[in-house]
Amino acid sequence: MVSADVSNRYIHHRMLGYTVGLILHVTNVYNMIVFYKGDVLKDPDVKRFHNNQFRFLTIWNVYMQVMYMALGLSCDVLTLTNQGKDSSLLKSLKTIRDPLFSNIVLPISVTVSLSFWTIFSYDRALILPPSVDKTITPISNHIMHTYIVPIALWELLFRPRKRPDTHLANLLMLNLYAAFYLVVIVVGYLEQGLWVYPILDKLHGTIYFYLFIASAVIMTNTFYNLQWYLTDLIWSDSENRKKVQ
């Protein structure tokens, strides 16, 4: 376990990470909205991307990170305001903050980044057709698919956490989230006759389609479990394992 003093020692590091992350994500979302205008939407690939943007796991992850960083920043500001003491509001926010990071933000962020760049390196048309570059610049692409990992790792490095006594509730939350996302993209397929990702169109009708879905779920659960080994490695100092905030 990690003492409150140790946690508060890194409060400004966390606040810096939250602020930079929020600025990058919010600015990037604004720029993407600005680009989605005029003749660019006549391109079928761009139009397909635009129509399905809220079905992309990448977009879900961006909004989850924004929500988490806003929540984390609020917690740290309240901690400073209350001089390290927990108010009822702060305690309530922490009950949302902690599982949101452990169960959703970290495992999904790493899965999105690793999956995207692996497929992109093999054949980018399977995940992000070149014509979409008209609206998504290389910088924007890296903010959504690369920077998301440093955001999660920064939090891992500067916010001490307690390994849960049981992972059952956490894994249930993670897999219900994954199941809900799967329902969303299946509904999208039933409505449009196309999967949100070109690679799913390519694999649909073969055993590889189900293997792809299963591998994504396994990968996400693996990263959930891996975070606790990293947490133990980073915060293994027995002097810091007395009380948890």
PyMOL commands that set and color helices and strands:
alter all, ss='L'
color gray80, all
select helices_A, chain A and resi 4-9+11-35+38-42+44-51+53-55+57-81+88-126+130-134+138-145+148-158+168-192+198-203+207-234+238-240
alter helices_A, ss='H'
color red, helices_A
deselect
rebuild
show_as cartoon
